[in-house]
Amino acid sequence: MFGLLLVTIIAWLLKIYSYALIVYVLMSWFPGAYNTWFGRELGKIVTPYLSWFSFIKPIGILDLRPLIAFIVLDLAQYALAWFF
């Protein structure tokens, strides 16, 4: 019972983090959004995870790191659900 609760909490935290990553990426469409209080605080949360994917180089102006990071988070959620 405790294990199921723990898995559920972790799954929710991964989902919330995925939403935070999406918001952070969408903020790039708005000039100066990263310089706001919300942008700086969200950057403190999301940037360390995105730095794990720094080995992926941008293709022209297209940065694929957030997409790969989101896919990895999604796979972690599926693996968590599959194992438990």
Jmol script that loads the backbone (N, CA, C; Angstrom):
load data "model"
ATOM      1  N   MET A   1       0.823  -1.195   0.000  1.00  0.00           N
ATOM      2  CA  MET A   1       0.000   0.000   0.000  1.00  0.00           C
ATOM      3  C   MET A   1       0.864   1.254   0.000  1.00  0.00           C
ATOM      4  N   PHE A   2       1.903   1.267   0.862  1.00  0.00           N
ATOM      5  CA  PHE A   2       2.789   2.426   0.910  1.00  0.00           C
ATOM      6  C   PHE A   2       3.550   2.583  -0.398  1.00  0.00           C
ATOM      7  N   GLY A   3       3.930   1.454  -1.014  1.00  0.00           N
ATOM      8  CA  GLY A   3       4.659   1.503  -2.282  1.00  0.00           C
ATOM      9  C   GLY A   3       3.828   2.117  -3.388  1.00  0.00           C
ATOM     10  N   LEU A   4       2.541   1.771  -3.435  1.00  0.00           N
ATOM     11  CA  LEU A   4       1.656   2.332  -4.445  1.00  0.00           C
ATOM     12  C   LEU A   4       1.482   3.830  -4.258  1.00  0.00           C
ATOM     13  N   LEU A   5       1.379   4.256  -3.018  1.00  0.00           N
ATOM     14  CA  LEU A   5       1.267   5.691  -2.730  1.00  0.00           C
ATOM     15  C   LEU A   5       2.520   6.426  -3.167  1.00  0.00           C
ATOM     16  N   LEU A   6       3.668   5.853  -2.881  1.00  0.00           N
ATOM     17  CA  LEU A   6       4.935   6.468  -3.268  1.00  0.00           C
ATOM     18  C   LEU A   6       5.067   6.569  -4.784  1.00  0.00           C
ATOM     19  N   VAL A   7       4.689   5.507  -5.485  1.00  0.00           N
ATOM     20  CA  VAL A   7       4.742   5.513  -6.951  1.00  0.00           C
ATOM     21  C   VAL A   7       3.796   6.570  -7.511  1.00  0.00           C
ATOM     22  N   THR A   8       2.622   6.699  -6.919  1.00  0.00           N
ATOM     23  CA  THR A   8       1.654   7.699  -7.376  1.00  0.00           C
ATOM     24  C   THR A   8       2.192   9.109  -7.170  1.00  0.00           C
ATOM     25  N   ILE A   9       2.808   9.358  -6.034  1.00  0.00           N
ATOM     26  CA  ILE A   9       3.380  10.678  -5.761  1.00  0.00           C
ATOM     27  C   ILE A   9       4.509  10.989  -6.742  1.00  0.00           C
ATOM     28  N   ILE A  10       5.380  10.023  -7.002  1.00  0.00           N
ATOM     29  CA  ILE A  10       6.478  10.231  -7.943  1.00  0.00           C
ATOM     30  C   ILE A  10       5.936  10.485  -9.346  1.00  0.00           C
ATOM     31  N   ALA A  11       4.893   9.744  -9.740  1.00  0.00           N
ATOM     32  CA  ALA A  11       4.296   9.944 -11.066  1.00  0.00           C
ATOM     33  C   ALA A  11       3.721  11.352 -11.191  1.00  0.00           C
ATOM     34  N   TRP A  12       3.072  11.843 -10.148  1.00  0.00           N
ATOM     35  CA  TRP A  12       2.528  13.204 -10.178  1.00  0.00           C
ATOM     36  C   TRP A  12       3.638  14.248 -10.243  1.00  0.00           C
ATOM     37  N   LEU A  13       4.709  14.022  -9.494  1.00  0.00           N
ATOM     38  CA  LEU A  13       5.829  14.971  -9.531  1.00  0.00           C
ATOM     39  C   LEU A  13       6.475  15.004 -10.916  1.00  0.00           C
ATOM     40  N   LEU A  14       6.603  13.858 -11.555  1.00  0.00           N
ATOM     41  CA  LEU A  14       7.152  13.827 -12.918  1.00  0.00           C
ATOM     42  C   LEU A  14       6.233  14.555 -13.891  1.00  0.00           C
ATOM     43  N   LYS A  15       4.929  14.396 -13.731  1.00  0.00           N
ATOM     44  CA  LYS A  15       3.973  15.084 -14.606  1.00  0.00           C
ATOM     45  C   LYS A  15       4.046  16.597 -14.408  1.00  0.00           C
ATOM     46  N   ILE A  16       4.126  17.043 -13.157  1.00  0.00           N
ATOM     47  CA  ILE A  16       4.245  18.481 -12.873  1.00  0.00           C
ATOM     48  C   ILE A  16       5.542  19.032 -13.451  1.00  0.00           C
ATOM     49  N   TYR A  17       6.627  18.265 -13.329  1.00  0.00           N
ATOM     50  CA  TYR A  17       7.910  18.701 -13.884  1.00  0.00           C
ATOM     51  C   TYR A  17       7.838  18.779 -15.409  1.00  0.00           C
ATOM     52  N   SER A  18       7.106  17.867 -16.024  1.00  0.00           N
ATOM     53  CA  SER A  18       6.921  17.924 -17.480  1.00  0.00           C
ATOM     54  C   SER A  18       6.192  19.199 -17.881  1.00  0.00           C
ATOM     55  N   TYR A  19       5.177  19.566 -17.118  1.00  0.00           N
ATOM     56  CA  TYR A  19       4.459  20.810 -17.397  1.00  0.00           C
ATOM     57  C   TYR A  19       5.371  22.025 -17.205  1.00  0.00           C
ATOM     58  N   ALA A  20       6.201  21.987 -16.183  1.00  0.00           N
ATOM     59  CA  ALA A  20       7.137  23.090 -15.959  1.00  0.00           C
ATOM     60  C   ALA A  20       8.103  23.207 -17.131  1.00  0.00           C
ATOM     61  N   LEU A  21       8.551  22.081 -17.655  1.00  0.00           N
ATOM     62  CA  LEU A  21       9.448  22.090 -18.813  1.00  0.00           C
ATOM     63  C   LEU A  21       8.755  22.677 -20.037  1.00  0.00           C
ATOM     64  N   ILE A  22       7.511  22.336 -20.237  1.00  0.00           N
ATOM     65  CA  ILE A  22       6.748  22.880 -21.373  1.00  0.00           C
ATOM     66  C   ILE A  22       6.592  24.392 -21.236  1.00  0.00           C
ATOM     67  N   VAL A  23       6.261  24.854 -20.044  1.00  0.00           N
ATOM     68  CA  VAL A  23       6.097  26.294 -19.818  1.00  0.00           C
ATOM     69  C   VAL A  23       7.421  27.014 -20.059  1.00  0.00           C
ATOM     70  N   TYR A  24       8.509  26.418 -19.589  1.00  0.00           N
ATOM     71  CA  TYR A  24       9.824  27.035 -19.765  1.00  0.00           C
ATOM     72  C   TYR A  24      10.179  27.163 -21.250  1.00  0.00           C
ATOM     73  N   VAL A  25       9.868  26.140 -22.018  1.00  0.00           N
ATOM     74  CA  VAL A  25      10.157  26.190 -23.453  1.00  0.00           C
ATOM     75  C   VAL A  25       9.264  27.220 -24.140  1.00  0.00           C
ATOM     76  N   LEU A  26       8.002  27.278 -23.767  1.00  0.00           N
ATOM     77  CA  LEU A  26       7.101  28.252 -24.384  1.00  0.00           C
ATOM     78  C   LEU A  26       7.466  29.690 -24.039  1.00  0.00           C
ATOM     79  N   MET A  27       8.131  29.879 -22.907  1.00  0.00           N
ATOM     80  CA  MET A  27       8.566  31.228 -22.533  1.00  0.00           C
ATOM     81  C   MET A  27       9.596  31.783 -23.511  1.00  0.00           C
ATOM     82  N   SER A  28      10.257  30.924 -24.251  1.00  0.00           N
ATOM     83  CA  SER A  28      11.249  31.399 -25.212  1.00  0.00           C
ATOM     84  C   SER A  28      10.595  32.176 -26.361  1.00  0.00           C
ATOM     85  N   TRP A  29       9.310  32.029 -26.531  1.00  0.00           N
ATOM     86  CA  TRP A  29       8.610  32.749 -27.584  1.00  0.00           C
ATOM     87  C   TRP A  29       8.352  34.207 -27.219  1.00  0.00           C
ATOM     88  N   PHE A  30       8.490  34.544 -25.944  1.00  0.00           N
ATOM     89  CA  PHE A  30       8.187  35.893 -25.483  1.00  0.00           C
ATOM     90  C   PHE A  30       9.470  36.583 -25.043  1.00  0.00           C
ATOM     91  N   PRO A  31       9.818  37.690 -25.699  1.00  0.00           N
ATOM     92  CA  PRO A  31      11.054  38.390 -25.328  1.00  0.00           C
ATOM     93  C   PRO A  31      11.021  38.872 -23.881  1.00  0.00           C
ATOM     94  N   GLY A  32      12.085  38.613 -23.168  1.00  0.00           N
ATOM     95  CA  GLY A  32      12.206  39.069 -21.797  1.00  0.00           C
ATOM     96  C   GLY A  32      11.484  38.208 -20.772  1.00  0.00           C
ATOM     97  N   ALA A  33      10.857  37.121 -21.205  1.00  0.00           N
ATOM     98  CA  ALA A  33      10.108  36.293 -20.258  1.00  0.00           C
ATOM     99  C   ALA A  33      11.030  35.603 -19.258  1.00  0.00           C
ATOM    100  N   TYR A  34      12.242  35.278 -19.687  1.00  0.00           N
ATOM    101  CA  TYR A  34      13.185  34.625 -18.771  1.00  0.00           C
ATOM    102  C   TYR A  34      13.721  35.601 -17.720  1.00  0.00           C
ATOM    103  N   ASN A  35      13.586  36.897 -17.955  1.00  0.00           N
ATOM    104  CA  ASN A  35      14.096  37.902 -17.023  1.00  0.00           C
ATOM    105  C   ASN A  35      13.081  38.287 -15.954  1.00  0.00           C
ATOM    106  N   THR A  36      11.880  37.729 -16.020  1.00  0.00           N
ATOM    107  CA  THR A  36      10.892  38.005 -14.991  1.00  0.00           C
ATOM    108  C   THR A  36      11.177  37.131 -13.770  1.00  0.00           C
ATOM    109  N   TRP A  37      10.522  37.444 -12.656  1.00  0.00           N
ATOM    110  CA  TRP A  37      10.703  36.636 -11.447  1.00  0.00           C
ATOM    111  C   TRP A  37      10.320  35.183 -11.715  1.00  0.00           C
ATOM    112  N   PHE A  38       9.184  34.978 -12.375  1.00  0.00           N
ATOM    113  CA  PHE A  38       8.715  33.627 -12.662  1.00  0.00           C
ATOM    114  C   PHE A  38       9.699  32.888 -13.574  1.00  0.00           C
ATOM    115  N   GLY A  39      10.218  33.577 -14.574  1.00  0.00           N
ATOM    116  CA  GLY A  39      11.170  32.966 -15.499  1.00  0.00           C
ATOM    117  C   GLY A  39      12.466  32.560 -14.809  1.00  0.00           C
ATOM    118  N   ARG A  40      12.944  33.409 -13.908  1.00  0.00           N
ATOM    119  CA  ARG A  40      14.175  33.074 -13.179  1.00  0.00           C
ATOM    120  C   ARG A  40      13.966  31.890 -12.243  1.00  0.00           C
ATOM    121  N   GLU A  41      12.852  31.876 -11.531  1.00  0.00           N
ATOM    122  CA  GLU A  41      12.584  30.768 -10.601  1.00  0.00           C
ATOM    123  C   GLU A  41      12.349  29.464 -11.353  1.00  0.00           C
ATOM    124  N   LEU A  42      11.634  29.518 -12.448  1.00  0.00           N
ATOM    125  CA  LEU A  42      11.409  28.319 -13.260  1.00  0.00           C
ATOM    126  C   LEU A  42      12.717  27.841 -13.874  1.00  0.00           C
ATOM    127  N   GLY A  43      13.574  28.774 -14.256  1.00  0.00           N
ATOM    128  CA  GLY A  43      14.881  28.423 -14.803  1.00  0.00           C
ATOM    129  C   GLY A  43      15.755  27.700 -13.791  1.00  0.00           C
ATOM    130  N   LYS A  44      15.643  28.071 -12.512  1.00  0.00           N
ATOM    131  CA  LYS A  44      16.408  27.387 -11.476  1.00  0.00           C
ATOM    132  C   LYS A  44      15.982  25.935 -11.333  1.00  0.00           C
ATOM    133  N   ILE A  45      14.746  25.648 -11.659  1.00  0.00           N
ATOM    134  CA  ILE A  45      14.226  24.294 -11.536  1.00  0.00           C
ATOM    135  C   ILE A  45      14.506  23.466 -12.786  1.00  0.00           C
ATOM    136  N   VAL A  46      14.344  24.064 -13.962  1.00  0.00           N
ATOM    137  CA  VAL A  46      14.391  23.315 -15.218  1.00  0.00           C
ATOM    138  C   VAL A  46      15.796  23.251 -15.819  1.00  0.00           C
ATOM    139  N   THR A  47      16.583  24.291 -15.684  1.00  0.00           N
ATOM    140  CA  THR A  47      17.899  24.348 -16.326  1.00  0.00           C
ATOM    141  C   THR A  47      18.847  23.223 -15.901  1.00  0.00           C
ATOM    142  N   PRO A  48      18.900  22.829 -14.624  1.00  0.00           N
ATOM    143  CA  PRO A  48      19.805  21.706 -14.291  1.00  0.00           C
ATOM    144  C   PRO A  48      19.460  20.415 -15.021  1.00  0.00           C
ATOM    145  N   TYR A  49      18.178  20.141 -15.200  1.00  0.00           N
ATOM    146  CA  TYR A  49      17.784  18.940 -15.935  1.00  0.00           C
ATOM    147  C   TYR A  49      18.132  19.070 -17.415  1.00  0.00           C
ATOM    148  N   LEU A  50      17.899  20.238 -17.985  1.00  0.00           N
ATOM    149  CA  LEU A  50      18.238  20.439 -19.402  1.00  0.00           C
ATOM    150  C   LEU A  50      19.743  20.365 -19.644  1.00  0.00           C
ATOM    151  N   SER A  51      20.531  20.694 -18.633  1.00  0.00           N
ATOM    152  CA  SER A  51      21.985  20.645 -18.819  1.00  0.00           C
ATOM    153  C   SER A  51      22.492  19.217 -18.990  1.00  0.00           C
ATOM    154  N   TRP A  52      21.716  18.218 -18.547  1.00  0.00           N
ATOM    155  CA  TRP A  52      22.104  16.820 -18.778  1.00  0.00           C
ATOM    156  C   TRP A  52      22.173  16.510 -20.267  1.00  0.00           C
ATOM    157  N   PHE A  53      21.458  17.257 -21.070  1.00  0.00           N
ATOM    158  CA  PHE A  53      21.380  17.007 -22.503  1.00  0.00           C
ATOM    159  C   PHE A  53      22.213  18.009 -23.300  1.00  0.00           C
ATOM    160  N   SER A  54      23.227  18.565 -22.684  1.00  0.00           N
ATOM    161  CA  SER A  54      24.052  19.572 -23.353  1.00  0.00           C
ATOM    162  C   SER A  54      24.912  18.978 -24.464  1.00  0.00           C
ATOM    163  N   PHE A  55      25.037  17.659 -24.496  1.00  0.00           N
ATOM    164  CA  PHE A  55      25.812  17.025 -25.568  1.00  0.00           C
ATOM    165  C   PHE A  55      25.067  17.063 -26.902  1.00  0.00           C
ATOM    166  N   ILE A  56      23.772  17.363 -26.876  1.00  0.00           N
ATOM    167  CA  ILE A  56      22.980  17.464 -28.106  1.00  0.00           C
ATOM    168  C   ILE A  56      23.140  18.877 -28.650  1.00  0.00           C
ATOM    169  N   LYS A  57      23.685  18.983 -29.817  1.00  0.00           N
ATOM    170  CA  LYS A  57      23.937  20.293 -30.427  1.00  0.00           C
ATOM    171  C   LYS A  57      22.704  20.761 -31.215  1.00  0.00           C
ATOM    172  N   PRO A  58      22.438  22.065 -31.216  1.00  0.00           N
ATOM    173  CA  PRO A  58      21.309  22.591 -31.997  1.00  0.00           C
ATOM    174  C   PRO A  58      21.523  22.388 -33.492  1.00  0.00           C
ATOM    175  N   ILE A  59      20.441  22.197 -34.185  1.00  0.00           N
ATOM    176  CA  ILE A  59      20.467  22.088 -35.644  1.00  0.00           C
ATOM    177  C   ILE A  59      19.980  23.433 -36.178  1.00  0.00           C
ATOM    178  N   GLY A  60      20.912  24.251 -36.605  1.00  0.00           N
ATOM    179  CA  GLY A  60      20.564  25.614 -37.022  1.00  0.00           C
ATOM    180  C   GLY A  60      20.069  26.395 -35.819  1.00  0.00           C
ATOM    181  N   ILE A  61      18.826  26.873 -35.914  1.00  0.00           N
ATOM    182  CA  ILE A  61      18.239  27.599 -34.786  1.00  0.00           C
ATOM    183  C   ILE A  61      17.337  26.693 -33.951  1.00  0.00           C
ATOM    184  N   LEU A  62      17.225  25.433 -34.334  1.00  0.00           N
ATOM    185  CA  LEU A  62      16.343  24.494 -33.645  1.00  0.00           C
ATOM    186  C   LEU A  62      17.114  23.734 -32.573  1.00  0.00           C
ATOM    187  N   ASP A  63      16.724  23.934 -31.319  1.00  0.00           N
ATOM    188  CA  ASP A  63      17.345  23.254 -30.185  1.00  0.00           C
ATOM    189  C   ASP A  63      16.469  22.066 -29.804  1.00  0.00           C
ATOM    190  N   LEU A  64      16.998  20.875 -29.935  1.00  0.00           N
ATOM    191  CA  LEU A  64      16.227  19.669 -29.658  1.00  0.00           C
ATOM    192  C   LEU A  64      16.345  19.177 -28.222  1.00  0.00           C
ATOM    193  N   ARG A  65      17.153  19.837 -27.419  1.00  0.00           N
ATOM    194  CA  ARG A  65      17.343  19.388 -26.030  1.00  0.00           C
ATOM    195  C   ARG A  65      16.041  19.322 -25.245  1.00  0.00           C
ATOM    196  N   PRO A  66      15.159  20.330 -25.295  1.00  0.00           N
ATOM    197  CA  PRO A  66      13.910  20.216 -24.530  1.00  0.00           C
ATOM    198  C   PRO A  66      13.026  19.062 -25.012  1.00  0.00           C
ATOM    199  N   LEU A  67      13.020  18.808 -26.301  1.00  0.00           N
ATOM    200  CA  LEU A  67      12.220  17.711 -26.821  1.00  0.00           C
ATOM    201  C   LEU A  67      12.735  16.368 -26.304  1.00  0.00           C
ATOM    202  N   ILE A  68      14.043  16.167 -26.357  1.00  0.00           N
ATOM    203  CA  ILE A  68      14.641  14.924 -25.863  1.00  0.00           C
ATOM    204  C   ILE A  68      14.425  14.816 -24.347  1.00  0.00           C
ATOM    205  N   ALA A  69      14.564  15.913 -23.634  1.00  0.00           N
ATOM    206  CA  ALA A  69      14.356  15.907 -22.181  1.00  0.00           C
ATOM    207  C   ALA A  69      12.910  15.541 -21.848  1.00  0.00           C
ATOM    208  N   PHE A  70      11.974  16.067 -22.611  1.00  0.00           N
ATOM    209  CA  PHE A  70      10.569  15.738 -22.384  1.00  0.00           C
ATOM    210  C   PHE A  70      10.298  14.263 -22.678  1.00  0.00           C
ATOM    211  N   ILE A  71      10.886  13.738 -23.735  1.00  0.00           N
ATOM    212  CA  ILE A  71      10.713  12.323 -24.073  1.00  0.00           C
ATOM    213  C   ILE A  71      11.279  11.428 -22.969  1.00  0.00           C
ATOM    214  N   VAL A  72      12.431  11.794 -22.419  1.00  0.00           N
ATOM    215  CA  VAL A  72      13.026  11.015 -21.329  1.00  0.00           C
ATOM    216  C   VAL A  72      12.123  11.043 -20.090  1.00  0.00           C
ATOM    217  N   LEU A  73      11.558  12.194 -19.769  1.00  0.00           N
ATOM    218  CA  LEU A  73      10.622  12.273 -18.641  1.00  0.00           C
ATOM    219  C   LEU A  73       9.392  11.400 -18.883  1.00  0.00           C
ATOM    220  N   ASP A  74       8.896  11.430 -20.105  1.00  0.00           N
ATOM    221  CA  ASP A  74       7.730  10.635 -20.446  1.00  0.00           C
ATOM    222  C   ASP A  74       8.050   9.140 -20.344  1.00  0.00           C
ATOM    223  N   LEU A  75       9.215   8.746 -20.813  1.00  0.00           N
ATOM    224  CA  LEU A  75       9.626   7.345 -20.698  1.00  0.00           C
ATOM    225  C   LEU A  75       9.790   6.935 -19.236  1.00  0.00           C
ATOM    226  N   ALA A  76      10.268   7.833 -18.403  1.00  0.00           N
ATOM    227  CA  ALA A  76      10.394   7.538 -16.971  1.00  0.00           C
ATOM    228  C   ALA A  76       9.021   7.318 -16.350  1.00  0.00           C
ATOM    229  N   GLN A  77       8.043   8.093 -16.770  1.00  0.00           N
ATOM    230  CA  GLN A  77       6.686   7.903 -16.251  1.00  0.00           C
ATOM    231  C   GLN A  77       6.125   6.550 -16.680  1.00  0.00           C
ATOM    232  N   TYR A  78       6.333   6.189 -17.947  1.00  0.00           N
ATOM    233  CA  TYR A  78       5.853   4.895 -18.425  1.00  0.00           C
ATOM    234  C   TYR A  78       6.559   3.745 -17.722  1.00  0.00           C
ATOM    235  N   ALA A  79       7.864   3.870 -17.507  1.00  0.00           N
ATOM    236  CA  ALA A  79       8.614   2.820 -16.825  1.00  0.00           C
ATOM    237  C   ALA A  79       8.141   2.672 -15.387  1.00  0.00           C
ATOM    238  N   LEU A  80       7.874   3.781 -14.737  1.00  0.00           N
ATOM    239  CA  LEU A  80       7.375   3.739 -13.366  1.00  0.00           C
ATOM    240  C   LEU A  80       6.028   3.029 -13.305  1.00  0.00           C
ATOM    241  N   ALA A  81       5.160   3.339 -14.236  1.00  0.00           N
ATOM    242  CA  ALA A  81       3.838   2.691 -14.265  1.00  0.00           C
ATOM    243  C   ALA A  81       3.952   1.213 -14.623  1.00  0.00           C
ATOM    244  N   TRP A  82       4.892   0.883 -15.485  1.00  0.00           N
ATOM    245  CA  TRP A  82       5.044  -0.506 -15.921  1.00  0.00           C
ATOM    246  C   TRP A  82       5.622  -1.380 -14.813  1.00  0.00           C
ATOM    247  N   PHE A  83       6.586  -0.862 -14.084  1.00  0.00           N
ATOM    248  CA  PHE A  83       7.213  -1.646 -13.018  1.00  0.00           C
ATOM    249  C   PHE A  83       6.291  -1.825 -11.823  1.00  0.00           C
ATOM    250  N   PHE A  84       5.441  -0.856 -11.584  1.00  0.00           N
ATOM    251  CA  PHE A  84       4.573  -0.937 -10.407  1.00  0.00           C
ATOM    252  C   PHE A  84       3.148  -0.938 -10.860  1.00  0.00           C
TER     253      PHE A  84
END
end "model"
wireframe off; spacefill off
backbone 0.3
color backbone group
